[in-house]
Amino acid sequence: MSLNKRVYQIFITLILFSTQLANAQDFIWAPDFPEGATIPVLDAPDQNGNNQTLSSLTGEKGLMLFFSRSFDWCPFCKAQLADITAIQSEMEAMGFNIASMTYDSVETLKIAEEDFGVGFTMLHDEAVKHIDALGIRNPDPEPDSFAYGIPQPGILLLSPDGTILRKFAEESFRDRPDLTYVLEAAAEL
């Protein structure tokens, strides 16, 4: 292989790597709310129709609030729900309560609670006001779509006063944050 051809291959490889790295760095979930920022007011009905706020949801150290597309039709969300249900006792032992938030109706959340044996609060984001306030609405579904108003999934670890301690999200809705990292971060707080 000639030196020019090898240099060209290295050059192309570097360009492709740089493009992939730039694309990966372009994704920032909830970009207007970095770690250290305070979330907008949290006020939403739960799976029982009772209104919940940050103060009613938080544990001694805070709250793990995760946003999902739907526990009705999204298989990735259902898998995540089962995984998070499995770590609930570990999170609570570290002082963090858990709550989910979707655009799902209260009735749908109640069914999911029963089907998955969920022991934490599941919030209905009326008019997707929290999703919009955080800037995490998935822009793809059209207004006439059944999926209009779904968030880009992600997890917030919040202090009792609503300060974002850690954020976890993946660019693709098919991928969800590794809960090992969430548990490690919670243990460090």
Backbone as ProteinMPNN parsed JSONL, in Angstrom:
{"seq_chain_A": "MSLNKRVYQIFITLILFSTQLANAQDFIWAPDFPEGATIPVLDAPDQNGNNQTLSSLTGEKGLMLFFSRSFDWCPFCKAQLADITAIQSEMEAMGFNIASMTYDSVETLKIAEEDFGVGFTMLHDEAVKHIDALGIRNPDPEPDSFAYGIPQPGILLLSPDGTILRKFAEESFRDRPDLTYVLEAAAEL", "coords_chain_A": {"N_chain_A": [[0.862, -1.164, 0.0], [0.57, 2.181, -0.836], [2.119, 5.121, 0.569], [0.618, 7.453, 0.33], [-1.975, 6.457, -0.035], [-2.396, 5.193, 2.41], [-2.224, 7.382, 4.196], [-4.453, 8.759, 3.296], [-6.514, 6.951, 4.034], [-6.257, 7.019, 6.819], [-6.884, 9.695, 7.223], [-9.607, 9.791, 6.379], [-10.722, 8.033, 8.248], [-10.275, 9.495, 10.611], [-11.911, 11.722, 10.109], [-14.461, 10.509, 10.022], [-14.585, 9.52, 12.655], [-14.438, 11.928, 14.098], [-16.805, 13.148, 13.254], [-18.717, 11.369, 14.302], [-18.163, 11.695, 17.028], [-18.733, 14.418, 17.344], [-21.474, 14.398, 16.738], [-22.417, 12.815, 18.854], [-21.855, 14.494, 20.963], [-23.581, 16.543, 20.432], [-26.094, 15.913, 21.393], [-27.948, 16.847, 24.054], [-29.787, 16.312, 26.748], [-32.648, 17.869, 28.058], [-31.656, 20.602, 27.729], [-31.766, 23.273, 28.745], [-31.675, 22.951, 31.406], [-29.247, 22.296, 33.173], [-27.088, 20.243, 35.284], [-27.299, 21.299, 38.614], [-29.099, 23.3, 38.153], [-32.478, 24.357, 38.925], [-35.486, 22.54, 38.81], [-38.57, 23.283, 37.042], [-41.707, 24.057, 38.711], [-43.138, 21.225, 40.194], [-46.054, 19.521, 39.844], [-48.551, 17.395, 39.706], [-51.122, 14.944, 38.837], [-51.323, 11.675, 40.301], [-51.279, 8.052, 39.782], [-53.517, 7.392, 41.17], [-55.123, 9.525, 41.019], [-54.572, 11.514, 42.786], [-53.194, 14.656, 43.66], [-49.774, 15.446, 43.337], [-46.701, 16.825, 44.55], [-43.342, 18.16, 44.442], [-42.479, 18.216, 47.129], [-44.169, 16.314, 48.291], [-43.31, 14.026, 47.113], [-40.591, 13.577, 47.454], [-37.737, 11.918, 48.907], [-35.574, 11.504, 51.782], [-33.015, 12.289, 50.798], [-33.742, 13.025, 48.269], [-35.257, 12.809, 44.999], [-35.732, 10.435, 42.447], [-36.645, 11.08, 39.377], [-38.178, 9.926, 36.572], [-38.705, 10.14, 33.083], [-40.861, 8.832, 30.7], [-42.014, 7.503, 27.561], [-44.518, 6.038, 27.137], [-46.406, 3.84, 29.138], [-48.251, 2.246, 28.135], [-48.09, 1.543, 25.354], [-45.374, 1.492, 24.607], [-42.722, -0.628, 24.278], [-40.071, -0.367, 25.173], [-40.281, 1.428, 27.242], [-41.863, -0.002, 29.008], [-40.118, -2.074, 29.664], [-38.121, -0.577, 30.928], [-39.617, 0.383, 33.082], [-40.069, -1.98, 34.535], [-37.397, -2.571, 35.194], [-36.681, -0.346, 36.772], [-38.505, -0.592, 38.833], [-37.407, -2.811, 40.024], [-35.13, -1.764, 41.269], [-36.041, -0.139, 43.222], [-36.038, -0.482, 46.083], [-33.311, -0.29, 46.657], [-32.751, 2.368, 45.9], [-34.41, 3.748, 47.668], [-33.231, 2.997, 50.083], [-30.986, 4.53, 49.955], [-32.038, 6.978, 50.347], [-33.574, 8.146, 48.353], [-36.647, 8.656, 46.851], [-38.777, 7.374, 44.223], [-40.284, 8.421, 41.186], [-42.322, 8.318, 38.295], [-42.971, 9.897, 35.102], [-45.275, 10.423, 32.569], [-47.148, 11.013, 29.542], [-49.318, 9.474, 29.729], [-52.687, 8.587, 30.61], [-54.34, 8.878, 33.833], [-55.791, 6.566, 34.342], [-54.502, 4.696, 32.657], [-51.999, 4.675, 33.843], [-52.662, 3.552, 36.323], [-53.368, 0.955, 35.578], [-50.869, 0.077, 34.585], [-49.394, 0.229, 36.957], [-50.574, -1.851, 38.444], [-50.157, -4.054, 36.708], [-47.35, -4.241, 36.622], [-46.593, -4.324, 39.244], [-45.823, -1.983, 40.559], [-44.399, 0.079, 43.032], [-44.106, 2.755, 43.455], [-44.745, 6.284, 42.911], [-46.599, 7.242, 40.08], [-46.781, 9.596, 37.639], [-49.1, 11.648, 35.86], [-48.652, 13.739, 33.222], [-50.329, 16.36, 32.764], [-51.486, 17.991, 29.906], [-48.925, 17.965, 29.002], [-47.234, 19.731, 30.409], [-44.983, 19.705, 32.122], [-43.105, 18.266, 30.664], [-42.853, 19.946, 28.433], [-41.925, 22.264, 29.76], [-39.402, 21.467, 30.606], [-38.249, 21.141, 28.168], [-38.118, 18.732, 26.76], [-39.789, 17.482, 25.003], [-40.525, 15.122, 22.523], [-39.892, 15.878, 19.239], [-40.82, 14.593, 16.97], [-43.453, 13.183, 16.673], [-46.454, 14.071, 15.034], [-49.037, 16.61, 15.541], [-51.554, 15.32, 15.249], [-51.046, 12.731, 15.891], [-51.16, 9.734, 17.899], [-49.054, 9.653, 19.597], [-48.303, 12.203, 20.136], [-46.798, 14.577, 22.156], [-45.158, 13.023, 23.708], [-42.258, 12.505, 25.77], [-38.667, 12.872, 25.296], [-37.029, 10.219, 26.584], [-35.637, 10.101, 29.916], [-33.712, 10.516, 32.971], [-33.813, 12.165, 36.065], [-31.966, 12.979, 38.928], [-32.92, 14.452, 41.767], [-32.54, 16.97, 44.276], [-34.1, 17.534, 47.52], [-35.053, 20.164, 47.281], [-35.445, 20.494, 44.591], [-33.238, 20.856, 42.986], [-31.224, 19.901, 40.289], [-29.316, 17.164, 40.557], [-28.064, 15.101, 39.159], [-28.166, 14.056, 35.708], [-29.476, 11.767, 33.346], [-29.573, 10.357, 30.191], [-30.243, 8.971, 26.967], [-29.565, 9.257, 23.476], [-31.194, 7.862, 21.635], [-34.553, 6.717, 21.766], [-34.855, 4.048, 22.131], [-32.817, 3.205, 23.708], [-32.022, 3.219, 27.118], [-30.92, 4.9, 30.085], [-28.217, 3.351, 31.814], [-28.914, 1.709, 34.697], [-27.107, 1.036, 36.64], [-25.26, 3.101, 36.68], [-26.88, 5.14, 37.574], [-27.526, 4.262, 40.144], [-24.925, 4.243, 41.242], [-24.331, 6.985, 41.129], [-26.316, 8.015, 42.846], [-25.484, 6.848, 45.23], [-23.161, 8.228, 45.698], [-24.031, 10.728, 46.396]], "CA_chain_A": [[0.0, 0.0, 0.0], [1.381, 3.392, -0.921], [2.035, 6.03, 1.697], [-0.499, 8.381, 0.085], [-3.235, 5.754, 0.195], [-2.501, 4.973, 3.864], [-2.532, 8.688, 4.778], [-5.845, 9.041, 2.936], [-7.363, 6.106, 4.871], [-6.21, 7.566, 8.176], [-7.624, 10.958, 7.169], [-11.039, 9.461, 6.309], [-11.074, 7.464, 9.55], [-10.333, 10.603, 11.569], [-13.107, 12.517, 9.798], [-15.623, 9.746, 10.476], [-14.566, 9.502, 14.118], [-14.759, 13.286, 14.553], [-18.224, 13.363, 12.989], [-19.461, 10.601, 15.297], [-17.962, 12.334, 18.318], [-19.489, 15.68, 17.331], [-22.891, 14.058, 16.821], [-22.701, 12.345, 20.209], [-21.801, 15.641, 21.854], [-24.686, 17.434, 20.108], [-27.281, 15.542, 22.161], [-27.993, 17.244, 25.458], [-31.165, 16.158, 27.208], [-33.071, 18.999, 28.894], [-30.504, 21.498, 27.62], [-31.893, 24.489, 29.544], [-31.636, 22.561, 32.817], [-28.041, 21.518, 33.473], [-26.914, 19.88, 36.689], [-27.18, 22.5, 39.428], [-30.288, 24.125, 37.93], [-33.674, 23.928, 39.643], [-36.568, 22.2, 37.885], [-39.809, 24.053, 37.218], [-42.619, 23.532, 39.72], [-43.662, 19.883, 39.952], [-47.417, 19.477, 40.365], [-49.237, 16.523, 38.756], [-51.888, 13.853, 39.439], [-50.702, 10.353, 40.262], [-52.081, 6.946, 39.258], [-54.76, 7.309, 41.94], [-55.84, 10.78, 40.837], [-54.185, 12.459, 43.837], [-52.188, 15.61, 43.22], [-48.464, 15.287, 43.97], [-45.735, 17.899, 44.351], [-41.986, 17.742, 44.792], [-42.37, 17.954, 48.567], [-44.874, 15.074, 48.657], [-42.667, 12.899, 46.432], [-39.165, 13.44, 47.728], [-37.224, 11.198, 50.064], [-34.646, 12.26, 52.628], [-31.988, 12.916, 49.96], [-34.307, 13.568, 47.043], [-36.188, 12.088, 44.139], [-35.361, 9.979, 41.11], [-37.801, 11.329, 38.511], [-37.865, 9.503, 35.216], [-39.682, 10.463, 32.046], [-41.007, 7.776, 29.703], [-42.961, 7.8, 26.486], [-45.828, 5.498, 27.494], [-46.43, 2.495, 29.705], [-49.339, 1.563, 27.443], [-47.732, 1.006, 24.043], [-43.934, 1.517, 24.337], [-42.061, -1.772, 24.91], [-38.844, 0.076, 25.831], [-40.721, 2.057, 28.497], [-42.313, -1.072, 29.898], [-38.907, -2.749, 30.16], [-37.506, 0.332, 31.882], [-40.465, 0.397, 34.271], [-39.76, -3.2, 35.29], [-36.036, -2.438, 35.725], [-36.662, 0.646, 37.856], [-39.235, -1.206, 39.947], [-36.482, -3.742, 40.675], [-34.112, -1.069, 42.069], [-36.707, 0.801, 44.131], [-35.591, -0.618, 47.482], [-31.936, 0.238, 46.744], [-32.82, 3.823, 45.852], [-35.005, 4.208, 48.924], [-32.234, 2.805, 51.143], [-30.044, 5.655, 49.844], [-32.75, 8.212, 50.648], [-34.249, 8.682, 47.173], [-37.897, 8.084, 46.359], [-38.855, 7.292, 42.765], [-41.552, 8.748, 40.517], [-42.263, 8.355, 36.83], [-43.876, 10.854, 34.486], [-45.589, 10.194, 31.161], [-48.394, 11.664, 29.126], [-50.38, 8.478, 29.913], [-53.799, 8.978, 31.478], [-54.336, 8.323, 35.185], [-56.295, 5.184, 34.219], [-53.436, 3.878, 32.068], [-50.962, 4.532, 34.872], [-53.162, 2.611, 37.334], [-53.233, -0.386, 34.989], [-49.435, -0.249, 34.575], [-49.012, -0.002, 38.358], [-51.036, -3.187, 38.816], [-49.517, -5.057, 35.857], [-45.917, -4.343, 36.894], [-46.335, -4.342, 40.678], [-45.078, -0.759, 40.867], [-44.594, 0.554, 44.389], [-43.797, 4.18, 43.548], [-45.718, 7.189, 42.301], [-46.578, 7.385, 38.62], [-47.422, 10.885, 37.402], [-49.682, 12.011, 34.563], [-48.269, 15.107, 32.883], [-51.47, 17.002, 32.101], [-51.131, 18.933, 28.847], [-47.462, 17.83, 28.93], [-46.644, 20.996, 30.862], [-43.649, 19.476, 32.678], [-42.27, 17.854, 29.537], [-42.564, 21.165, 27.679], [-41.129, 23.181, 30.582], [-38.026, 20.967, 30.6], [-37.738, 21.131, 26.8], [-37.785, 17.349, 26.382], [-40.822, 16.886, 24.15], [-40.034, 14.528, 21.283], [-40.458, 16.691, 18.17], [-41.213, 13.805, 15.802], [-44.879, 12.93, 16.443], [-47.285, 15.183, 14.558], [-50.138, 16.907, 16.474], [-52.679, 14.39, 15.148], [-50.554, 11.393, 16.225], [-51.442, 9.258, 19.258], [-47.836, 9.825, 20.384], [-47.989, 13.617, 20.282], [-46.61, 14.979, 23.549], [-44.255, 12.139, 24.443], [-40.94, 13.094, 26.013], [-37.459, 12.104, 25.06], [-36.858, 9.612, 27.906], [-34.455, 10.424, 30.696], [-33.814, 10.407, 34.427], [-33.253, 13.23, 36.891], [-31.819, 12.824, 40.36], [-33.222, 15.776, 42.296], [-32.462, 17.2, 45.717], [-35.437, 17.855, 48.026], [-35.507, 21.487, 46.846], [-35.628, 20.494, 43.147], [-31.985, 21.058, 42.263], [-30.81, 18.728, 39.501], [-28.034, 16.645, 41.029], [-27.513, 14.335, 38.037], [-29.069, 13.797, 34.586], [-29.125, 10.579, 32.564], [-30.426, 10.165, 29.015], [-29.604, 8.469, 25.757], [-30.125, 9.941, 22.307], [-32.255, 7.042, 21.041], [-35.595, 6.292, 22.711], [-34.724, 2.606, 22.341], [-31.796, 3.02, 24.735], [-32.319, 3.893, 28.375], [-29.713, 4.985, 30.908], [-27.817, 2.184, 32.597], [-29.287, 1.971, 36.087], [-25.913, 0.89, 37.471], [-24.694, 4.45, 36.818], [-27.816, 5.913, 38.397], [-27.317, 3.804, 41.525], [-23.623, 4.74, 41.681], [-24.437, 8.437, 41.345], [-27.118, 8.219, 44.052], [-24.673, 6.45, 46.379], [-22.138, 9.269, 45.905], [-24.649, 11.991, 46.831]], "C_chain_A": [[0.914, 1.233, 0.0], [1.152, 4.273, 0.302], [0.861, 6.985, 1.543], [-1.84, 7.716, 0.363], [-3.453, 5.532, 1.696], [-2.85, 6.282, 4.58], [-3.986, 9.048, 4.502], [-6.796, 8.222, 3.811], [-7.405, 6.627, 6.312], [-7.023, 8.852, 8.246], [-9.134, 10.706, 7.18], [-11.509, 8.897, 7.649], [-11.195, 8.567, 10.604], [-11.559, 11.476, 11.346], [-14.358, 11.801, 10.294], [-15.703, 9.721, 11.998], [-14.965, 10.87, 14.666], [-16.235, 13.59, 14.363], [-19.076, 12.623, 14.017], [-19.346, 11.242, 16.666], [-18.753, 13.633, 18.401], [-20.98, 15.41, 17.456], [-23.266, 13.602, 18.227], [-22.723, 13.519, 21.181], [-22.935, 16.624, 21.59], [-25.921, 17.141, 20.956], [-27.118, 15.939, 23.619], [-29.454, 17.217, 25.86], [-31.483, 17.28, 28.181], [-31.987, 20.076, 28.914], [-30.581, 22.77, 28.458], [-31.832, 24.217, 31.048], [-30.418, 21.681, 33.089], [-28.018, 21.097, 34.945], [-26.64, 21.157, 37.471], [-28.352, 23.455, 39.256], [-31.441, 23.561, 38.758], [-34.775, 23.648, 38.629], [-37.751, 23.142, 38.088], [-40.708, 23.367, 38.251], [-43.177, 22.173, 39.282], [-45.014, 19.777, 40.646], [-48.249, 18.667, 39.369], [-50.041, 15.451, 39.48], [-51.143, 12.521, 39.302], [-51.682, 9.308, 39.731], [-53.388, 6.743, 40.022], [-55.593, 8.574, 41.819], [-55.525, 11.819, 41.907], [-53.085, 13.378, 43.334], [-50.9, 15.426, 44.023], [-47.584, 16.479, 43.624], [-44.348, 17.36, 44.697], [-41.891, 17.399, 46.269], [-43.095, 16.675, 48.989], [-44.19, 13.834, 48.08], [-41.26, 12.583, 46.936], [-38.865, 12.622, 48.981], [-36.264, 12.081, 50.834], [-33.586, 12.988, 51.798], [-32.562, 13.495, 48.68], [-35.215, 12.615, 46.309], [-35.505, 11.673, 42.845], [-36.628, 10.105, 40.264], [-37.422, 10.893, 37.107], [-39.046, 9.735, 34.292], [-39.671, 9.349, 31.009], [-42.061, 8.167, 28.694], [-44.362, 7.335, 26.849], [-45.677, 4.098, 28.065], [-47.557, 1.673, 29.101], [-48.831, 0.851, 26.195], [-46.231, 0.915, 23.767], [-43.226, 0.353, 25.031], [-40.779, -1.388, 25.648], [-39.165, 0.713, 27.186], [-41.172, 1.009, 29.501], [-41.12, -1.829, 30.484], [-38.209, -1.88, 31.199], [-38.304, 0.381, 33.188], [-40.181, -0.822, 35.151], [-38.374, -3.103, 35.929], [-35.987, -1.465, 36.9], [-37.436, 0.134, 39.064], [-38.304, -2.125, 40.731], [-35.427, -3.045, 41.537], [-34.727, -0.121, 43.109], [-36.17, 0.704, 45.555], [-34.17, -0.091, 47.657], [-31.934, 1.761, 46.763], [-33.374, 4.376, 47.173], [-34.036, 4.059, 50.089], [-31.194, 3.922, 51.124], [-30.735, 7.0, 50.07], [-33.467, 8.856, 49.472], [-35.549, 7.931, 46.898], [-37.844, 8.086, 44.842], [-40.238, 7.734, 42.317], [-41.304, 8.734, 39.022], [-43.193, 9.454, 36.34], [-44.017, 10.519, 33.005], [-46.814, 11.037, 30.803], [-49.576, 10.707, 29.289], [-51.457, 9.003, 30.859], [-53.637, 8.337, 32.859], [-54.776, 6.858, 35.141], [-55.228, 4.25, 33.657], [-52.33, 3.64, 33.084], [-51.39, 3.531, 35.948], [-53.04, 1.171, 36.832], [-51.772, -0.826, 34.989], [-48.932, -0.541, 35.978], [-49.365, -1.428, 38.767], [-50.321, -4.27, 38.016], [-48.051, -5.296, 36.22], [-45.581, -4.374, 38.382], [-45.525, -3.134, 41.133], [-45.419, -0.3, 42.28], [-44.241, 2.021, 44.562], [-44.839, 4.984, 42.789], [-45.488, 7.307, 40.8], [-47.413, 8.623, 38.286], [-47.921, 11.043, 35.973], [-49.343, 13.474, 34.305], [-49.384, 15.75, 32.065], [-50.985, 18.069, 31.138], [-49.615, 19.008, 28.649], [-46.726, 19.104, 29.362], [-45.246, 20.825, 31.443], [-42.658, 19.107, 31.578], [-41.882, 19.082, 28.713], [-41.682, 22.121, 28.463], [-39.658, 22.772, 30.609], [-37.415, 20.939, 29.2], [-37.368, 19.747, 26.307], [-38.871, 16.691, 25.545], [-40.17, 16.346, 22.885], [-40.687, 15.274, 20.123], [-41.028, 15.896, 16.996], [-42.711, 13.585, 15.633], [-45.639, 14.208, 16.042], [-48.451, 15.406, 15.526], [-51.325, 15.942, 16.399], [-52.29, 12.944, 15.479], [-50.924, 11.019, 17.661], [-50.236, 9.498, 20.172], [-47.453, 11.296, 20.574], [-47.91, 13.976, 21.761], [-45.693, 14.065, 24.337], [-42.915, 12.832, 24.666], [-39.832, 12.265, 25.377], [-37.12, 11.535, 26.434], [-35.571, 10.049, 28.598], [-34.753, 10.361, 32.183], [-33.151, 11.619, 35.068], [-33.105, 12.736, 38.321], [-31.925, 14.227, 40.927], [-33.002, 15.833, 43.798], [-33.872, 17.528, 46.212], [-35.957, 19.236, 47.605], [-35.646, 21.602, 45.321], [-34.389, 20.803, 42.337], [-31.618, 19.767, 41.537], [-29.408, 18.332, 39.95], [-27.318, 15.888, 39.925], [-28.604, 14.168, 36.977], [-28.549, 12.589, 33.815], [-30.09, 10.457, 31.395], [-29.576, 9.639, 27.869], [-30.29, 9.117, 24.563], [-31.296, 9.17, 21.693], [-33.264, 6.624, 22.107], [-35.519, 4.796, 22.99], [-33.735, 2.283, 23.468], [-32.182, 3.816, 25.97], [-31.052, 3.919, 29.214], [-29.486, 3.709, 31.706], [-28.069, 2.487, 34.068], [-28.129, 1.754, 37.062], [-25.299, 2.259, 37.732], [-25.579, 5.324, 37.694], [-27.623, 5.545, 39.862], [-25.982, 4.31, 42.067], [-23.667, 6.228, 41.995], [-25.22, 8.729, 42.626], [-26.297, 7.883, 45.306], [-23.617, 7.505, 46.709], [-22.711, 10.556, 46.472], [-24.932, 11.989, 48.327]], "O_chain_A": [[1.893, 1.303, 0.742], [0.126, 4.178, 0.974], [0.182, 7.294, 2.522], [-2.739, 8.337, 0.93], [-4.573, 5.67, 2.189], [-3.688, 6.283, 5.481], [-4.673, 9.58, 5.374], [-7.796, 8.761, 4.286], [-8.465, 6.665, 6.938], [-7.761, 9.078, 9.205], [-9.859, 11.359, 7.93], [-12.585, 9.255, 8.128], [-12.133, 8.558, 11.402], [-12.18, 11.922, 12.31], [-15.22, 12.418, 10.918], [-16.784, 9.887, 12.564], [-15.754, 10.95, 15.608], [-16.852, 14.223, 15.22], [-20.04, 13.178, 14.544], [-20.335, 11.324, 17.394], [-19.377, 13.914, 19.424], [-21.679, 16.106, 18.193], [-24.325, 13.97, 18.734], [-23.52, 13.535, 22.119], [-23.226, 17.462, 22.444], [-26.716, 18.045, 21.209], [-26.251, 15.422, 24.323], [-30.26, 18.007, 25.369], [-30.665, 17.604, 29.042], [-31.463, 20.423, 29.973], [-29.541, 23.298, 28.849], [-31.925, 25.139, 31.859], [-30.543, 20.463, 33.219], [-28.839, 21.55, 35.743], [-25.847, 21.997, 37.046], [-28.582, 24.318, 40.102], [-31.382, 22.426, 39.231], [-34.977, 24.425, 37.696], [-37.918, 23.726, 39.159], [-40.473, 22.214, 38.613], [-43.625, 22.005, 38.148], [-45.116, 19.921, 41.864], [-48.615, 19.177, 38.31], [-49.701, 15.076, 40.602], [-50.434, 12.28, 38.325], [-52.78, 9.644, 39.287], [-54.264, 6.005, 39.571], [-56.649, 8.687, 42.443], [-56.139, 12.886, 41.936], [-52.154, 12.934, 42.661], [-50.938, 15.269, 45.243], [-47.703, 17.066, 42.548], [-44.21, 16.239, 45.186], [-41.282, 16.392, 46.629], [-42.679, 16.02, 49.944], [-44.465, 12.716, 48.515], [-40.804, 11.443, 46.848], [-39.613, 12.629, 49.958], [-36.158, 13.277, 50.562], [-33.287, 14.154, 52.053], [-31.945, 14.364, 48.063], [-35.853, 11.742, 46.898], [-34.789, 12.461, 42.226], [-37.567, 9.325, 40.421], [-36.473, 11.411, 36.519], [-40.207, 9.554, 34.66], [-38.617, 8.967, 30.501], [-42.89, 9.043, 28.939], [-45.296, 8.137, 26.87], [-44.921, 3.277, 27.546], [-47.79, 0.535, 29.509], [-49.118, -0.33, 26.002], [-45.844, 0.308, 22.769], [-43.135, 0.344, 26.259], [-40.434, -2.019, 26.647], [-38.417, 0.557, 28.15], [-40.897, 1.118, 30.696], [-41.121, -2.181, 31.664], [-37.757, -2.38, 32.229], [-37.723, 0.416, 34.273], [-40.068, -0.7, 36.37], [-38.192, -3.506, 37.078], [-35.327, -1.731, 37.905], [-37.054, 0.404, 40.203], [-38.397, -2.211, 41.956], [-34.879, -3.665, 42.448], [-34.008, 0.608, 43.791], [-35.877, 1.731, 46.168], [-33.852, 0.493, 48.693], [-31.208, 2.377, 47.544], [-32.856, 5.354, 47.714], [-34.017, 4.899, 50.988], [-30.59, 4.228, 52.152], [-30.091, 8.047, 49.994], [-33.922, 9.994, 49.576], [-35.545, 6.711, 46.732], [-36.974, 8.72, 44.243], [-41.238, 7.457, 42.98], [-40.225, 9.089, 38.547], [-44.089, 9.892, 37.061], [-43.031, 10.354, 32.287], [-47.422, 11.681, 31.658], [-50.715, 11.085, 29.018], [-51.174, 9.762, 31.786], [-52.887, 7.375, 33.023], [-54.2, 6.012, 35.825], [-55.073, 3.128, 34.139], [-51.788, 2.539, 33.177], [-50.569, 2.749, 36.429], [-52.651, 0.278, 37.584], [-51.463, -1.963, 35.347], [-48.132, -1.456, 36.173], [-48.548, -2.128, 39.366], [-49.922, -5.292, 38.575], [-47.566, -6.424, 36.136], [-44.407, -4.442, 38.747], [-44.647, -3.251, 41.988], [-46.585, -0.293, 42.676], [-44.092, 2.492, 45.69], [-45.703, 4.426, 42.112], [-44.362, 7.448, 40.322], [-48.599, 8.69, 38.61], [-47.266, 10.635, 35.014], [-49.711, 14.347, 35.09], [-49.383, 15.693, 30.836], [-50.185, 18.935, 31.493], [-49.098, 20.02, 28.176], [-45.729, 19.497, 28.757], [-44.403, 21.706, 31.279], [-41.521, 19.577, 31.566], [-40.72, 19.241, 28.339], [-40.778, 22.732, 27.892], [-38.773, 23.627, 30.632], [-36.21, 20.739, 29.051], [-36.423, 19.589, 25.533], [-38.876, 15.47, 25.391], [-39.363, 17.026, 22.252], [-41.914, 15.302, 20.027], [-41.659, 16.477, 16.113], [-43.217, 13.783, 14.528], [-45.471, 15.268, 16.644], [-48.821, 14.488, 16.258], [-52.032, 15.764, 17.391], [-53.114, 12.038, 15.359], [-50.992, 11.884, 18.534], [-50.388, 9.541, 21.393], [-46.389, 11.593, 21.118], [-48.84, 13.713, 22.523], [-45.466, 14.302, 25.523], [-42.487, 13.647, 23.849], [-40.036, 11.119, 24.977], [-36.938, 12.307, 27.376], [-34.559, 10.328, 27.954], [-35.898, 10.178, 32.597], [-32.068, 12.04, 34.662], [-34.031, 12.134, 38.866], [-31.113, 15.095, 40.604], [-33.25, 14.857, 44.507], [-34.759, 17.776, 45.395], [-37.168, 19.455, 47.575], [-35.932, 22.685, 44.809], [-34.475, 20.994, 41.124], [-31.695, 18.678, 42.106], [-28.443, 19.069, 39.749], [-26.104, 16.015, 39.767], [-29.795, 14.142, 37.288], [-27.342, 12.412, 33.652], [-31.305, 10.456, 31.595], [-28.362, 9.839, 27.819], [-31.463, 9.484, 24.636], [-32.284, 9.776, 21.277], [-32.887, 6.228, 23.21], [-36.066, 4.328, 23.988], [-33.81, 1.226, 24.094], [-32.62, 4.961, 25.866], [-30.196, 3.046, 29.066], [-30.422, 3.081, 32.201], [-27.491, 3.425, 34.618], [-28.174, 2.241, 38.192], [-24.87, 2.555, 38.847], [-25.085, 6.149, 38.463], [-27.563, 6.423, 40.723], [-25.905, 4.754, 43.213], [-23.112, 6.679, 42.997], [-24.829, 9.598, 43.405], [-26.411, 8.565, 46.324], [-23.225, 7.655, 47.866], [-21.964, 11.394, 46.978], [-25.45, 12.972, 48.858]]}, "name": "protein", "num_of_chains": 1, "seq": "MSLNKRVYQIFITLILFSTQLANAQDFIWAPDFPEGATIPVLDAPDQNGNNQTLSSLTGEKGLMLFFSRSFDWCPFCKAQLADITAIQSEMEAMGFNIASMTYDSVETLKIAEEDFGVGFTMLHDEAVKHIDALGIRNPDPEPDSFAYGIPQPGILLLSPDGTILRKFAEESFRDRPDLTYVLEAAAEL"}
